[in-house]
Amino acid sequence: MDPTPNSTTCVVCGTGLVKNGRHPSGTQRWRCPACGASSVRRRPDVTRWEQLRKFVTWVTGKHTQAELDGTATGRSFRRQI
């Protein structure tokens, strides 16, 4: 079985997934009715777009890396970029 990250089948048992509420970040949560495994779909294109937006904001703006990242040092910002 090919476990694709955006599949609507369970990667554990292959059964179709059903919607199961929302993750605290707002993404749809999915649950397998057969084995009970839970997952969320990943969107790498959305993640990369947000990272690019943050980088361009930092390069063209007056904010520090720490201010854009919301941390004291900005290390997370540098690791993501």
Backbone bond lengths (Angstrom), bond angles and torsions (degrees), N, CA, C in turn:
res aa  C-N    CA-C-N  psi(-1)  N-CA   C-N-CA  omega(-1)  CA-C   N-CA-C  phi
1 M - - - 1.452 - - 1.515 109.25 -
2 D 1.320 117.77 138.50 1.459 123.62 -179.02 1.520 109.45 -93.95
3 P 1.346 118.99 106.12 1.472 120.20 -177.99 1.525 111.78 -81.04
4 T 1.323 117.50 88.89 1.455 121.04 177.72 1.519 109.65 -84.54
5 P 1.335 118.37 142.32 1.464 120.70 -175.29 1.522 114.58 -67.10
6 N 1.337 119.37 -24.81 1.457 121.02 -178.47 1.526 111.76 -105.80
7 S 1.307 117.63 22.20 1.446 122.38 179.83 1.526 110.04 -79.31
8 T 1.336 115.67 153.25 1.457 119.09 176.33 1.519 110.28 -101.02
9 T 1.335 116.41 22.46 1.457 120.74 173.86 1.523 108.76 -117.24
10 C 1.314 115.29 152.05 1.461 122.15 -177.84 1.530 109.92 -68.46
11 V 1.325 117.58 134.54 1.459 121.13 178.09 1.521 111.10 -77.65
12 V 1.336 118.42 -14.68 1.464 122.09 -179.98 1.527 110.86 -86.72
13 C 1.358 116.19 -52.15 1.472 118.84 -173.31 1.524 114.01 -118.83
14 G 1.328 119.15 -10.65 1.454 121.49 177.87 1.515 115.40 86.77
15 T 1.321 119.18 3.08 1.459 123.58 179.14 1.531 109.54 -77.77
16 G 1.325 117.12 151.88 1.456 121.30 178.02 1.524 111.64 -65.17
17 L 1.332 116.65 140.88 1.460 122.32 -178.95 1.524 110.78 -88.40
18 V 1.330 116.39 154.44 1.461 122.74 175.52 1.529 108.72 -123.00
19 K 1.312 116.26 151.66 1.457 120.33 179.41 1.522 109.99 -63.97
20 N 1.356 115.30 143.58 1.459 119.72 -177.12 1.525 110.28 -144.64
21 G 1.316 116.77 59.87 1.460 120.73 176.54 1.514 113.51 79.90
22 R 1.328 114.69 -161.60 1.461 121.43 -177.03 1.515 110.08 -125.22
23 H 1.319 115.80 148.29 1.455 123.49 173.79 1.528 107.09 -76.02
24 P 1.346 119.70 155.29 1.466 120.31 179.03 1.538 113.69 -55.94
25 S 1.331 117.66 -24.43 1.461 120.33 178.41 1.522 112.06 -80.78
26 G 1.337 117.54 -7.99 1.454 120.97 177.11 1.517 114.33 104.33
27 T 1.328 119.43 -6.14 1.456 121.28 179.89 1.525 110.69 -79.78
28 Q 1.316 115.34 152.48 1.465 121.28 -179.87 1.525 109.97 -68.98
29 R 1.316 116.96 134.73 1.461 122.70 176.82 1.531 108.66 -100.78
30 W 1.337 117.26 140.42 1.457 123.46 -178.86 1.520 109.41 -120.82
31 R 1.343 116.90 146.44 1.463 121.91 -179.03 1.529 109.86 -136.24
32 C 1.316 115.11 142.24 1.463 121.65 177.23 1.524 108.51 -88.18
33 P 1.343 118.08 122.38 1.466 119.51 -179.75 1.530 112.90 -71.00
34 A 1.320 117.97 -20.65 1.460 120.93 -177.21 1.529 112.14 -82.73
35 C 1.342 116.61 -53.11 1.471 118.83 -174.73 1.524 113.50 -106.85
36 G 1.338 118.29 -11.77 1.459 121.23 177.12 1.511 115.20 85.79
37 A 1.345 118.12 4.11 1.463 120.78 178.95 1.532 109.91 -66.45
38 S 1.314 116.67 144.92 1.449 122.37 -178.00 1.522 109.30 -121.67
39 S 1.339 116.94 145.74 1.464 120.18 179.79 1.522 110.06 -156.70
40 V 1.318 116.16 167.31 1.457 123.71 172.36 1.518 107.11 -127.37
41 R 1.313 117.03 150.17 1.455 121.17 178.50 1.520 108.93 -80.28
42 R 1.306 115.72 136.75 1.459 120.95 178.52 1.522 109.53 -95.38
43 R 1.329 115.95 142.20 1.454 121.48 177.81 1.521 108.92 -123.48
44 P 1.342 118.17 85.54 1.457 119.92 -178.03 1.523 113.18 -62.31
45 D 1.339 117.83 -28.72 1.455 119.54 179.23 1.527 110.90 -66.76
46 V 1.330 117.88 -39.03 1.457 121.57 179.22 1.534 109.84 -69.16
47 T 1.328 116.67 -40.46 1.458 121.19 179.29 1.519 110.63 -62.05
48 R 1.319 118.08 -47.44 1.468 121.98 -179.31 1.522 110.99 -64.64
49 W 1.331 116.88 -37.59 1.468 120.23 178.62 1.535 110.29 -63.32
50 E 1.322 117.51 -42.06 1.463 121.26 179.60 1.524 110.87 -67.15
51 Q 1.331 117.70 -38.16 1.460 120.76 176.95 1.522 110.46 -64.15
52 L 1.327 117.58 -42.01 1.464 121.28 177.41 1.521 110.96 -63.03
53 R 1.348 116.47 -42.27 1.468 120.41 179.42 1.531 111.05 -61.38
54 K 1.347 116.84 -43.20 1.459 120.32 178.31 1.520 111.62 -63.66
55 F 1.333 116.90 -41.24 1.454 120.95 -179.48 1.528 110.98 -63.90
56 V 1.318 117.13 -46.51 1.461 120.75 -179.81 1.528 110.19 -64.13
57 T 1.328 117.25 -38.82 1.465 121.12 176.71 1.519 110.34 -60.99
58 W 1.330 117.04 -42.07 1.460 121.10 -179.72 1.530 111.21 -68.14
59 V 1.335 117.79 -44.48 1.465 121.48 -177.24 1.520 111.25 -66.26
60 T 1.315 117.69 -41.35 1.460 120.59 -175.04 1.527 113.81 -93.03
61 G 1.322 117.18 -8.66 1.459 119.89 -175.64 1.512 113.94 -106.09
62 K 1.314 115.30 -169.26 1.460 122.08 -178.00 1.530 112.17 -108.77
63 H 1.329 117.22 3.64 1.457 120.82 -178.04 1.519 110.92 -82.37
64 T 1.329 115.93 149.72 1.459 120.52 174.86 1.524 109.10 -83.50
65 Q 1.320 115.80 167.37 1.459 120.45 177.56 1.524 110.72 -61.19
66 A 1.315 116.80 -40.15 1.461 121.03 -179.85 1.531 111.15 -64.05
67 E 1.319 118.67 -37.68 1.459 121.45 179.28 1.526 111.33 -67.64
68 L 1.311 117.46 -38.92 1.463 120.50 179.09 1.517 112.13 -71.49
69 D 1.329 116.38 -32.61 1.459 120.90 -177.78 1.519 112.00 -85.07
70 G 1.300 117.62 -24.99 1.457 121.03 -178.52 1.519 113.32 84.36
71 T 1.334 117.32 14.36 1.461 121.38 178.31 1.518 109.48 -113.73
72 A 1.322 116.41 177.36 1.453 120.77 -178.82 1.524 112.50 -79.28
73 T 1.332 117.64 -29.27 1.460 119.72 -173.41 1.517 114.74 -111.27
74 G 1.326 119.49 -25.91 1.452 121.84 -176.93 1.519 112.75 84.30
75 R 1.326 117.37 9.05 1.468 120.56 -178.11 1.528 111.61 -63.55
76 S 1.310 117.95 -37.27 1.471 121.16 178.64 1.524 110.28 -63.15
77 F 1.318 116.39 -38.73 1.475 120.50 178.79 1.524 109.69 -61.62
78 R 1.319 117.77 -46.61 1.465 121.14 -179.37 1.524 111.24 -65.87
79 R 1.314 118.46 -36.24 1.462 121.72 179.63 1.533 110.44 -67.12
80 Q 1.319 117.39 -39.93 1.469 120.14 -179.35 1.521 112.13 -72.09
81 I 1.316 115.59 -36.45 1.460 119.81 -177.69 1.509 109.25 -84.10
